[in-house]
Amino acid sequence: MAEIADAFAAALRLIVGLDAELAQIIGLSIRVSLTAVVLAAIVGLPAGAALAVFRFPGRRGVVVLLNALMGLPPVVVGLAVYLLLSRSGPIGFLGWLFTPAAMVVAQTILIAPLIAAVARQSMAELWAEYADELRSLGVGPARTIATLLWDGRFGLLTAILAGFGRASAEVGAVIMVGGNIAHVTRTMTTAIALETAKGELALALGLGIVLLAISIGVNAAAYLVGEATRASEASPA
């Protein structure tokens, strides 16, 4: 018990003292996750809106597949990205394996379906409300999607925050394609796993506390955004 208490005290000293290694790992983790979220949002938000608006053969199957991909196993994504980026892979010439770029690719693939699925559900509700009005105005498909995304932008923040939460907590795919290289591809989750295995609990606990704080902050932000959106929708025009 005393050993755990000492580890917690050491972890707090690392956080308060802004330990250089701790700060470097946190900074890399946030940069990788934010980049992946931006890329996933660029792809997922329009795709989700398009699925909500357009009707085409096989649409229901695409929606089912998209919802299933929300639970995509990280290790499967890691394996697929590893095979793509390995020297014998189709895009191995890029030299991205065991770099932050590979981790961004893996996280983007993981969270894009989540963002797209949540966006589709949100846009479907808006489309049901505004479909007749937009059709009567002769608004084209591209502008319709842009209009729905803009009108539902606050609600879509929940999808983006959920994507960031999953990306920042991911370890399986990241460690497979990043290699957990010190000062290069070591993120909070991979460092926690490594330091715990080594018995170096101070750094692992310090990173765990920061990661927990980020997770709580993201979930709190998602809740507040959701409440604010519902309140604005409920208020009279």
Secondary structure as UniProt FT lines:
FT   HELIX           2..16
FT   TURN            17..18
FT   HELIX           20..53
FT   TURN            57..58
FT   HELIX           59..69
FT   TURN            70..71
FT   HELIX           74..85
FT   TURN            87..88
FT   TURN            90..91
FT   HELIX           92..94
FT   TURN            97..98
FT   HELIX           100..136
FT   TURN            137..138
FT   HELIX           141..151
FT   HELIX           153..168
FT   HELIX           172..178
FT   TURN            179..180
FT   TURN            182..185
FT   HELIX           188..198
FT   HELIX           201..234
//
